[in-house]
Amino acid sequence: MSHSILLVVACALVDADRRVLIAQRPQGKSLAGLWEFPGGKVEPGETPEAALIRELEEELGINTQSACLAPASFASHSYENFHLLMPLYVCRKWQGTPAPREHIALKWVRPQALHDYPMPPADAPLIAALCDLL
């Protein structure tokens, strides 16, 4: 059975205290109420980095650039109707203060404490890689 592959890009924003930003999915969306790393779909003709820069601006109102995005890990997860491939980047430099434009809430969390927040099946396995990295 073949699945279409959905390319989604995600970002672990890391502050000076090595805390990671997670965002709570809004009601009415799939996986509502779960916590995720900010990001979104890569549009046709877009690079993952360009998509992430656009999504961070749309979702959080912050600006960054490709040079500030470091590939950290990736998730590969089969949902019922599609297969999700999600590169995770770490970003430590951006302009502006993250604000929840499309999410219910944002939280800065220590990497080891990320396990305390319910996450979508694709996001959860990325926690271990972040703990190792940070």
VMD Tcl script that builds the backbone (N, CA, C; Angstrom):
set m [mol new atoms 402]
animate dup $m
set s [atomselect $m all]
$s set {name element resname resid chain x y z} {
  {N N MET 1 A 0.851 -1.193 0.000}
  {CA C MET 1 A 0.000 0.000 0.000}
  {C C MET 1 A 0.884 1.241 0.000}
  {N N SER 2 A 0.713 2.070 -0.996}
  {CA C SER 2 A 1.590 3.238 -1.078}
  {C C SER 2 A 0.906 4.461 -0.483}
  {N N HIS 3 A 1.682 5.239 0.194}
  {CA C HIS 3 A 1.210 6.478 0.795}
  {C C HIS 3 A 1.860 7.643 0.065}
  {N N SER 4 A 1.134 8.729 -0.043}
  {CA C SER 4 A 1.805 9.929 -0.531}
  {C C SER 4 A 2.669 10.445 0.610}
  {N N ILE 5 A 3.813 11.018 0.253}
  {CA C ILE 5 A 4.725 11.522 1.272}
  {C C ILE 5 A 4.496 13.019 1.433}
  {N N LEU 6 A 4.240 13.405 2.667}
  {CA C LEU 6 A 4.025 14.806 2.984}
  {C C LEU 6 A 5.300 15.337 3.637}
  {N N LEU 7 A 5.884 16.351 3.027}
  {CA C LEU 7 A 7.101 16.942 3.578}
  {C C LEU 7 A 6.727 18.144 4.432}
  {N N VAL 8 A 7.024 18.035 5.704}
  {CA C VAL 8 A 6.736 19.093 6.671}
  {C C VAL 8 A 8.041 19.406 7.366}
  {N N VAL 9 A 8.276 20.655 7.684}
  {CA C VAL 9 A 9.525 21.032 8.319}
  {C C VAL 9 A 9.213 21.595 9.708}
  {N N ALA 10 A 10.097 21.309 10.662}
  {CA C ALA 10 A 9.865 21.757 12.037}
  {C C ALA 10 A 11.126 22.386 12.606}
  {N N CYS 11 A 10.930 23.205 13.631}
  {CA C CYS 11 A 12.052 23.930 14.212}
  {C C CYS 11 A 12.024 23.861 15.729}
  {N N ALA 12 A 13.190 23.569 16.302}
  {CA C ALA 12 A 13.363 23.695 17.740}
  {C C ALA 12 A 14.081 25.026 17.972}
  {N N LEU 13 A 13.315 26.027 18.382}
  {CA C LEU 13 A 13.937 27.300 18.756}
  {C C LEU 13 A 14.548 27.102 20.133}
  {N N VAL 14 A 15.814 27.476 20.279}
  {CA C VAL 14 A 16.521 27.262 21.539}
  {C C VAL 14 A 16.969 28.611 22.077}
  {N N ASP 15 A 16.554 28.919 23.317}
  {CA C ASP 15 A 16.921 30.220 23.892}
  {C C ASP 15 A 18.265 30.139 24.618}
  {N N ALA 16 A 18.678 31.257 25.200}
  {CA C ALA 16 A 19.993 31.332 25.853}
  {C C ALA 16 A 20.106 30.366 27.023}
  {N N ASP 17 A 18.974 29.982 27.616}
  {CA C ASP 17 A 18.979 29.026 28.735}
  {C C ASP 17 A 18.834 27.583 28.267}
  {N N ARG 18 A 18.970 27.363 26.944}
  {CA C ARG 18 A 18.862 26.028 26.349}
  {C C ARG 18 A 17.471 25.432 26.510}
  {N N ARG 19 A 16.484 26.291 26.602}
  {CA C ARG 19 A 15.105 25.812 26.613}
  {C C ARG 19 A 14.580 25.806 25.181}
  {N N VAL 20 A 13.621 24.927 24.923}
  {CA C VAL 20 A 13.061 24.737 23.585}
  {C C VAL 20 A 11.622 25.249 23.567}
  {N N LEU 21 A 11.257 25.921 22.466}
  {CA C LEU 21 A 9.892 26.432 22.335}
  {C C LEU 21 A 8.983 25.363 21.736}
  {N N ILE 22 A 7.860 25.104 22.433}
  {CA C ILE 22 A 6.827 24.243 21.856}
  {C C ILE 22 A 5.526 25.036 21.804}
  {N N ALA 23 A 4.658 24.622 20.872}
  {CA C ALA 23 A 3.420 25.351 20.619}
  {C C ALA 23 A 2.247 24.384 20.679}
  {N N GLN 24 A 1.132 24.851 21.254}
  {CA C GLN 24 A -0.038 23.991 21.402}
  {C C GLN 24 A -0.989 24.163 20.222}
  {N N ARG 25 A -1.345 23.031 19.601}
  {CA C ARG 25 A -2.206 23.054 18.411}
  {C C ARG 25 A -3.614 23.527 18.757}
  {N N PRO 26 A -4.191 24.367 17.875}
  {CA C PRO 26 A -5.519 24.924 18.159}
  {C C PRO 26 A -6.645 23.914 17.988}
  {N N GLN 27 A -7.790 24.203 18.610}
  {CA C GLN 27 A -8.994 23.391 18.424}
  {C C GLN 27 A -9.400 23.444 16.961}
  {N N GLY 28 A -10.037 22.370 16.492}
  {CA C GLY 28 A -10.518 22.369 15.126}
  {C C GLY 28 A -9.485 21.862 14.128}
  {N N LYS 29 A -8.238 21.746 14.573}
  {CA C LYS 29 A -7.204 21.151 13.720}
  {C C LYS 29 A -7.007 19.710 14.155}
  {N N SER 30 A -6.442 18.884 13.258}
  {CA C SER 30 A -6.140 17.517 13.680}
  {C C SER 30 A -5.104 17.584 14.801}
  {N N LEU 31 A -5.180 16.613 15.711}
  {CA C LEU 31 A -4.256 16.566 16.866}
  {C C LEU 31 A -4.368 17.824 17.735}
  {N N ALA 32 A -5.575 18.383 17.822}
  {CA C ALA 32 A -5.800 19.605 18.619}
  {C C ALA 32 A -5.370 19.406 20.063}
  {N N GLY 33 A -4.779 20.449 20.635}
  {CA C GLY 33 A -4.389 20.419 22.043}
  {C C GLY 33 A -3.024 19.807 22.300}
  {N N LEU 34 A -2.472 19.094 21.304}
  {CA C LEU 34 A -1.139 18.520 21.495}
  {C C LEU 34 A -0.075 19.600 21.297}
  {N N TRP 35 A 1.095 19.354 21.865}
  {CA C TRP 35 A 2.216 20.297 21.749}
  {C C TRP 35 A 3.128 19.852 20.615}
  {N N GLU 36 A 3.616 20.809 19.839}
  {CA C GLU 36 A 4.458 20.475 18.693}
  {C C GLU 36 A 5.583 21.489 18.547}
  {N N PHE 37 A 6.548 21.119 17.705}
  {CA C PHE 37 A 7.567 22.075 17.309}
  {C C PHE 37 A 6.977 22.919 16.187}
  {N N PRO 38 A 7.183 24.238 16.219}
  {CA C PRO 38 A 6.622 25.086 15.163}
  {C C PRO 38 A 7.161 24.690 13.789}
  {N N GLY 39 A 6.372 24.962 12.765}
  {CA C GLY 39 A 6.765 24.637 11.403}
  {C C GLY 39 A 5.548 24.406 10.548}
  {N N GLY 40 A 5.730 23.733 9.418}
  {CA C GLY 40 A 4.589 23.477 8.550}
  {C C GLY 40 A 4.999 22.858 7.237}
  {N N LYS 41 A 4.033 22.791 6.326}
  {CA C LYS 41 A 4.226 22.133 5.033}
  {C C LYS 41 A 5.223 22.895 4.163}
  {N N VAL 42 A 6.016 22.125 3.428}
  {CA C VAL 42 A 6.904 22.696 2.425}
  {C C VAL 42 A 6.102 22.801 1.124}
  {N N GLU 43 A 5.965 24.005 0.602}
  {CA C GLU 43 A 5.183 24.226 -0.617}
  {C C GLU 43 A 5.999 23.809 -1.843}
  {N N PRO 44 A 5.319 23.496 -2.958}
  {CA C PRO 44 A 6.045 23.121 -4.187}
  {C C PRO 44 A 7.063 24.196 -4.576}
  {N N GLY 45 A 8.276 23.762 -4.902}
  {CA C GLY 45 A 9.313 24.698 -5.320}
  {C C GLY 45 A 10.023 25.394 -4.179}
  {N N GLU 46 A 9.635 25.076 -2.946}
  {CA C GLU 46 A 10.232 25.725 -1.765}
  {C C GLU 46 A 11.294 24.803 -1.170}
  {N N THR 47 A 12.385 25.357 -0.674}
  {CA C THR 47 A 13.340 24.533 0.068}
  {C C THR 47 A 12.818 24.384 1.494}
  {N N PRO 48 A 13.260 23.352 2.220}
  {CA C PRO 48 A 12.826 23.212 3.617}
  {C C PRO 48 A 13.174 24.451 4.444}
  {N N GLU 49 A 14.360 25.014 4.184}
  {CA C GLU 49 A 14.771 26.194 4.963}
  {C C GLU 49 A 13.867 27.389 4.688}
  {N N ALA 50 A 13.545 27.607 3.408}
  {CA C ALA 50 A 12.659 28.714 3.047}
  {C C ALA 50 A 11.275 28.525 3.665}
  {N N ALA 51 A 10.794 27.276 3.645}
  {CA C ALA 51 A 9.485 26.980 4.234}
  {C C ALA 51 A 9.494 27.297 5.729}
  {N N LEU 52 A 10.579 26.917 6.394}
  {CA C LEU 52 A 10.659 27.128 7.840}
  {C C LEU 52 A 10.715 28.613 8.181}
  {N N ILE 53 A 11.493 29.363 7.410}
  {CA C ILE 53 A 11.580 30.806 7.635}
  {C C ILE 53 A 10.194 31.432 7.469}
  {N N ARG 54 A 9.465 31.009 6.441}
  {CA C ARG 54 A 8.112 31.531 6.193}
  {C C ARG 54 A 7.157 31.133 7.315}
  {N N GLU 55 A 7.200 29.865 7.720}
  {CA C GLU 55 A 6.286 29.387 8.757}
  {C C GLU 55 A 6.562 30.058 10.106}
  {N N LEU 56 A 7.839 30.271 10.439}
  {CA C LEU 56 A 8.163 30.926 11.717}
  {C C LEU 56 A 7.629 32.351 11.736}
  {N N GLU 57 A 7.672 33.000 10.564}
  {CA C GLU 57 A 7.144 34.355 10.474}
  {C C GLU 57 A 5.618 34.331 10.609}
  {N N GLU 58 A 4.964 33.378 9.909}
  {CA C GLU 58 A 3.505 33.286 9.942}
  {C C GLU 58 A 2.985 32.860 11.309}
  {N N GLU 59 A 3.622 31.845 11.919}
  {CA C GLU 59 A 3.104 31.271 13.155}
  {C C GLU 59 A 3.523 32.042 14.398}
  {N N LEU 60 A 4.740 32.583 14.385}
  {CA C LEU 60 A 5.304 33.159 15.610}
  {C C LEU 60 A 5.661 34.640 15.485}
  {N N GLY 61 A 5.668 35.153 14.252}
  {CA C GLY 61 A 6.019 36.556 14.054}
  {C C GLY 61 A 7.490 36.856 14.258}
  {N N ILE 62 A 8.348 35.855 14.019}
  {CA C ILE 62 A 9.797 36.078 14.166}
  {C C ILE 62 A 10.483 35.888 12.814}
  {N N ASN 63 A 11.666 36.470 12.688}
  {CA C ASN 63 A 12.439 36.371 11.451}
  {C C ASN 63 A 13.785 35.715 11.718}
  {N N THR 64 A 14.148 34.792 10.824}
  {CA C THR 64 A 15.475 34.195 10.900}
  {C C THR 64 A 15.965 33.969 9.480}
  {N N GLN 65 A 17.143 33.389 9.325}
  {CA C GLN 65 A 17.683 33.132 7.986}
  {C C GLN 65 A 18.298 31.740 7.924}
  {N N SER 66 A 18.522 31.273 6.697}
  {CA C SER 66 A 19.018 29.904 6.489}
  {C C SER 66 A 20.271 29.605 7.293}
  {N N ALA 67 A 21.172 30.581 7.381}
  {CA C ALA 67 A 22.439 30.359 8.082}
  {C C ALA 67 A 22.228 30.045 9.565}
  {N N CYS 68 A 21.063 30.418 10.110}
  {CA C CYS 68 A 20.772 30.195 11.530}
  {C C CYS 68 A 20.041 28.874 11.778}
  {N N LEU 69 A 19.760 28.128 10.702}
  {CA C LEU 69 A 19.033 26.863 10.822}
  {C C LEU 69 A 20.000 25.699 10.678}
  {N N ALA 70 A 20.148 24.918 11.731}
  {CA C ALA 70 A 21.049 23.759 11.709}
  {C C ALA 70 A 20.235 22.474 11.722}
  {N N PRO 71 A 20.409 21.591 10.719}
  {CA C PRO 71 A 19.674 20.326 10.721}
  {C C PRO 71 A 20.028 19.519 11.967}
  {N N ALA 72 A 19.001 18.997 12.656}
  {CA C ALA 72 A 19.255 18.292 13.910}
  {C C ALA 72 A 18.856 16.818 13.842}
  {N N SER 73 A 17.705 16.550 13.263}
  {CA C SER 73 A 17.190 15.191 13.228}
  {C C SER 73 A 16.037 15.177 12.236}
  {N N PHE 74 A 15.358 14.046 12.112}
  {CA C PHE 74 A 14.148 14.045 11.296}
  {C C PHE 74 A 13.201 12.974 11.799}
  {N N ALA 75 A 11.930 13.141 11.491}
  {CA C ALA 75 A 10.916 12.154 11.828}
  {C C ALA 75 A 10.370 11.565 10.544}
  {N N SER 76 A 10.075 10.259 10.582}
  {CA C SER 76 A 9.448 9.577 9.459}
  {C C SER 76 A 8.323 8.756 10.065}
  {N N HIS 77 A 7.074 9.149 9.799}
  {CA C HIS 77 A 5.953 8.545 10.501}
  {C C HIS 77 A 4.768 8.312 9.565}
  {N N SER 78 A 4.231 7.099 9.587}
  {CA C SER 78 A 3.056 6.795 8.769}
  {C C SER 78 A 1.778 7.083 9.539}
  {N N TYR 79 A 1.024 8.058 9.057}
  {CA C TYR 79 A -0.327 8.278 9.541}
  {C C TYR 79 A -1.250 7.454 8.652}
  {N N GLU 80 A -2.553 7.493 8.911}
  {CA C GLU 80 A -3.477 6.626 8.184}
  {C C GLU 80 A -3.484 6.904 6.687}
  {N N ASN 81 A -3.495 8.181 6.290}
  {CA C ASN 81 A -3.676 8.523 4.874}
  {C C ASN 81 A -2.433 9.048 4.171}
  {N N PHE 82 A -1.360 9.218 4.909}
  {CA C PHE 82 A -0.143 9.752 4.291}
  {C C PHE 82 A 1.060 9.390 5.149}
  {N N HIS 83 A 2.233 9.552 4.582}
  {CA C HIS 83 A 3.469 9.348 5.342}
  {C C HIS 83 A 4.141 10.697 5.535}
  {N N LEU 84 A 4.465 11.002 6.768}
  {CA C LEU 84 A 5.053 12.295 7.100}
  {C C LEU 84 A 6.573 12.186 7.174}
  {N N LEU 85 A 7.242 13.035 6.417}
  {CA C LEU 85 A 8.692 13.153 6.535}
  {C C LEU 85 A 8.971 14.560 7.055}
  {N N MET 86 A 9.613 14.657 8.215}
  {CA C MET 86 A 9.745 15.950 8.871}
  {C C MET 86 A 11.166 16.203 9.375}
  {N N PRO 87 A 11.954 16.952 8.587}
  {CA C PRO 87 A 13.260 17.379 9.097}
  {C C PRO 87 A 13.070 18.363 10.251}
  {N N LEU 88 A 13.901 18.210 11.273}
  {CA C LEU 88 A 13.879 19.128 12.422}
  {C C LEU 88 A 15.169 19.933 12.421}
  {N N TYR 89 A 15.021 21.237 12.443}
  {CA C TYR 89 A 16.163 22.142 12.516}
  {C C TYR 89 A 16.230 22.767 13.903}
  {N N VAL 90 A 17.441 23.113 14.321}
  {CA C VAL 90 A 17.615 23.884 15.546}
  {C C VAL 90 A 17.965 25.309 15.146}
  {N N CYS 91 A 17.327 26.258 15.794}
  {CA C CYS 91 A 17.586 27.673 15.526}
  {C C CYS 91 A 17.839 28.386 16.847}
  {N N ARG 92 A 18.984 29.064 16.949}
  {CA C ARG 92 A 19.335 29.783 18.177}
  {C C ARG 92 A 19.354 31.296 17.986}
  {N N LYS 93 A 19.164 31.744 16.733}
  {CA C LYS 93 A 19.231 33.191 16.447}
  {C C LYS 93 A 18.049 33.622 15.607}
  {N N TRP 94 A 17.304 34.581 16.099}
  {CA C TRP 94 A 16.169 35.121 15.350}
  {C C TRP 94 A 15.892 36.533 15.839}
  {N N GLN 95 A 15.086 37.264 15.066}
  {CA C GLN 95 A 14.684 38.620 15.449}
  {C C GLN 95 A 13.205 38.580 15.827}
  {N N GLY 96 A 12.880 39.311 16.898}
  {CA C GLY 96 A 11.498 39.382 17.349}
  {C C GLY 96 A 11.260 38.458 18.531}
  {N N THR 97 A 10.077 38.571 19.113}
  {CA C THR 97 A 9.688 37.727 20.244}
  {C C THR 97 A 8.573 36.800 19.785}
  {N N PRO 98 A 8.767 35.485 19.927}
  {CA C PRO 98 A 7.733 34.563 19.475}
  {C C PRO 98 A 6.387 34.818 20.162}
  {N N ALA 99 A 5.329 34.882 19.364}
  {CA C ALA 99 A 3.975 35.064 19.882}
  {C C ALA 99 A 3.060 34.059 19.180}
  {N N PRO 100 A 2.056 33.517 19.899}
  {CA C PRO 100 A 1.190 32.489 19.308}
  {C C PRO 100 A 0.147 33.068 18.363}
  {N N ARG 101 A 0.478 33.167 17.086}
  {CA C ARG 101 A -0.480 33.687 16.100}
  {C C ARG 101 A -1.471 32.628 15.648}
  {N N GLU 102 A -1.025 31.362 15.592}
  {CA C GLU 102 A -1.903 30.284 15.110}
  {C C GLU 102 A -2.087 29.182 16.150}
  {N N HIS 103 A -1.407 29.288 17.278}
  {CA C HIS 103 A -1.497 28.275 18.331}
  {C C HIS 103 A -2.256 28.828 19.536}
  {N N ILE 104 A -2.671 27.920 20.435}
  {CA C ILE 104 A -3.348 28.348 21.662}
  {C C ILE 104 A -2.330 28.966 22.618}
  {N N ALA 105 A -1.153 28.352 22.689}
  {CA C ALA 105 A -0.164 28.773 23.679}
  {C C ALA 105 A 1.233 28.377 23.225}
  {N N LEU 106 A 2.226 29.061 23.795}
  {CA C LEU 106 A 3.633 28.720 23.589}
  {C C LEU 106 A 4.257 28.472 24.955}
  {N N LYS 107 A 5.268 27.600 24.999}
  {CA C LYS 107 A 5.980 27.353 26.256}
  {C C LYS 107 A 7.451 27.110 25.971}
  {N N TRP 108 A 8.301 27.674 26.805}
  {CA C TRP 108 A 9.740 27.372 26.766}
  {C C TRP 108 A 9.989 26.256 27.771}
  {N N VAL 109 A 10.553 25.150 27.299}
  {CA C VAL 109 A 10.655 23.941 28.114}
  {C C VAL 109 A 12.081 23.388 28.032}
  {N N ARG 110 A 12.589 22.919 29.169}
  {CA C ARG 110 A 13.893 22.244 29.142}
  {C C ARG 110 A 13.762 20.948 28.343}
  {N N PRO 111 A 14.800 20.574 27.566}
  {CA C PRO 111 A 14.691 19.388 26.706}
  {C C PRO 111 A 14.196 18.144 27.452}
  {N N GLN 112 A 14.720 17.902 28.660}
  {CA C GLN 112 A 14.332 16.694 29.400}
  {C C GLN 112 A 12.873 16.740 29.843}
  {N N ALA 113 A 12.302 17.943 29.934}
  {CA C ALA 113 A 10.909 18.089 30.381}
  {C C ALA 113 A 9.916 17.988 29.215}
  {N N LEU 114 A 10.423 17.888 27.979}
  {CA C LEU 114 A 9.530 17.795 26.826}
  {C C LEU 114 A 8.646 16.551 26.902}
  {N N HIS 115 A 9.145 15.498 27.572}
  {CA C HIS 115 A 8.373 14.260 27.713}
  {C C HIS 115 A 7.076 14.481 28.488}
  {N N ASP 116 A 7.000 15.572 29.259}
  {CA C ASP 116 A 5.810 15.839 30.077}
  {C C ASP 116 A 4.647 16.411 29.271}
  {N N TYR 117 A 4.896 16.737 28.005}
  {CA C TYR 117 A 3.857 17.366 27.180}
  {C C TYR 117 A 3.402 16.392 26.088}
  {N N PRO 118 A 2.082 16.166 25.972}
  {CA C PRO 118 A 1.602 15.264 24.911}
  {C C PRO 118 A 1.885 15.850 23.539}
  {N N MET 119 A 2.537 15.064 22.691}
  {CA C MET 119 A 2.942 15.527 21.364}
  {C C MET 119 A 2.406 14.606 20.284}
  {N N PRO 120 A 2.282 15.117 19.049}
  {CA C PRO 120 A 1.898 14.231 17.938}
  {C C PRO 120 A 2.921 13.109 17.785}
  {N N PRO 121 A 2.494 11.967 17.222}
  {CA C PRO 121 A 3.396 10.815 17.116}
  {C C PRO 121 A 4.690 11.108 16.360}
  {N N ALA 122 A 4.658 12.060 15.429}
  {CA C ALA 122 A 5.866 12.358 14.668}
  {C C ALA 122 A 6.845 13.220 15.472}
  {N N ASP 123 A 6.315 14.087 16.341}
  {CA C ASP 123 A 7.185 15.002 17.102}
  {C C ASP 123 A 7.886 14.312 18.262}
  {N N ALA 124 A 7.166 13.420 18.958}
  {CA C ALA 124 A 7.685 12.817 20.186}
  {C C ALA 124 A 9.065 12.158 20.042}
  {N N PRO 125 A 9.319 11.379 18.961}
  {CA C PRO 125 A 10.624 10.716 18.853}
  {C C PRO 125 A 11.795 11.698 18.687}
  {N N LEU 126 A 11.512 12.937 18.357}
  {CA C LEU 126 A 12.573 13.915 18.167}
  {C C LEU 126 A 13.155 14.428 19.492}
  {N N ILE 127 A 12.430 14.171 20.582}
  {CA C ILE 127 A 12.861 14.669 21.891}
  {C C ILE 127 A 14.229 14.114 22.265}
  {N N ALA 128 A 14.430 12.813 22.041}
  {CA C ALA 128 A 15.707 12.183 22.411}
  {C C ALA 128 A 16.879 12.839 21.707}
  {N N ALA 129 A 16.702 13.124 20.406}
  {CA C ALA 129 A 17.767 13.764 19.643}
  {C C ALA 129 A 18.071 15.143 20.206}
  {N N LEU 130 A 17.032 15.882 20.600}
  {CA C LEU 130 A 17.234 17.214 21.168}
  {C C LEU 130 A 17.943 17.134 22.508}
  {N N CYS 131 A 17.572 16.165 23.330}
  {CA C CYS 131 A 18.232 16.003 24.635}
  {C C CYS 131 A 19.720 15.738 24.444}
  {N N ASP 132 A 20.050 14.904 23.449}
  {CA C ASP 132 A 21.455 14.603 23.172}
  {C C ASP 132 A 22.201 15.850 22.701}
  {N N LEU 133 A 21.517 16.638 21.904}
  {CA C LEU 133 A 22.147 17.798 21.269}
  {C C LEU 133 A 22.333 18.950 22.243}
  {N N LEU 134 A 21.337 19.139 23.126}
  {CA C LEU 134 A 21.346 20.313 24.004}
  {C C LEU 134 A 21.874 19.944 25.377}
}
mol reanalyze $m
mol bondsrecalc $m
mol representation Tube
mol addrep $m
